């Protein structure tokens, strides 16, 4: 499993995402218009960068040395 696969698994886990957003104080867009506003303003890119960085820090960096993400 690649680091991108790990990010995608975390992104699909609604409990992980909601807890991550709550702890970061991030309000995710709830409606299509909110998503469009975030895309137009670039805010969605900032959220994505923070999420990816946190997955690397909170998940990947904590794996035991030499252990793959998953088989």
C-alpha positions in Angstrom: 0.0 0.0 0.0 1.4 3.4 -1.0 1.2 6.6 1.0 -1.5 7.8 -1.5 -3.5 4.7 -0.7 -3.3 5.4 3.0 -4.5 9.0 2.4 -7.4 7.7 0.3 -8.4 5.1 3.0 -8.3 7.9 5.7 -10.3 10.2 3.4 -13.0 7.6 2.9 -13.3 7.0 6.7 -16.0 9.4 7.7 -15.2 9.0 11.4 -11.6 9.8 10.8 -12.5 12.9 8.7 -15.1 14.3 11.1 -12.8 13.9 14.1 -9.9 15.4 12.1 -12.0 18.4 11.1 -13.3 18.9 14.6 -9.8 18.8 16.1 -8.4 21.1 13.5 -11.4 23.5 13.8 -12.2 23.1 10.1 -15.7 23.3 8.8 -16.0 21.1 5.8 -18.5 22.3 3.1 -21.9 20.8 3.7 -23.6 21.8 0.4 -22.6 21.9 -3.3 -22.6 25.7 -3.2 -20.3 25.6 -0.2 -17.9 23.3 -2.1 -18.0 25.6 -5.2 -17.1 28.6 -3.0 -14.2 26.7 -1.4 -13.0 25.6 -4.9 -13.2 29.2 -6.3 -11.4 30.7 -3.3 -8.7 28.0 -3.1 -9.8 27.1 0.4 -10.3 23.5 -0.6 -6.6 23.2 -1.6 -5.5 24.4 1.8 -7.8 21.9 3.6 -6.5 19.1 1.3 -2.8 20.0 2.0 -3.5 20.0 5.8 -5.3 16.7 5.7 -2.5 15.0 3.7 0.2 16.4 6.0 -1.8 15.2 9.1 -2.3 11.7 7.6 1.5 11.5 7.0 2.1 12.7 10.6 -0.6 10.8 12.4 -0.7 7.6 10.5 2.3 6.9 8.3 5.0 8.4 10.5 3.8 6.2 13.4 4.3 2.9 11.7 7.1 0.8 13.1 10.4 1.2 11.3 10.6 -1.0 8.2 6.9 -2.0 8.3 4.9 -1.4 5.2 1.6 0.5 5.4 -0.3 -2.8 4.7 0.1 -5.9 2.7 
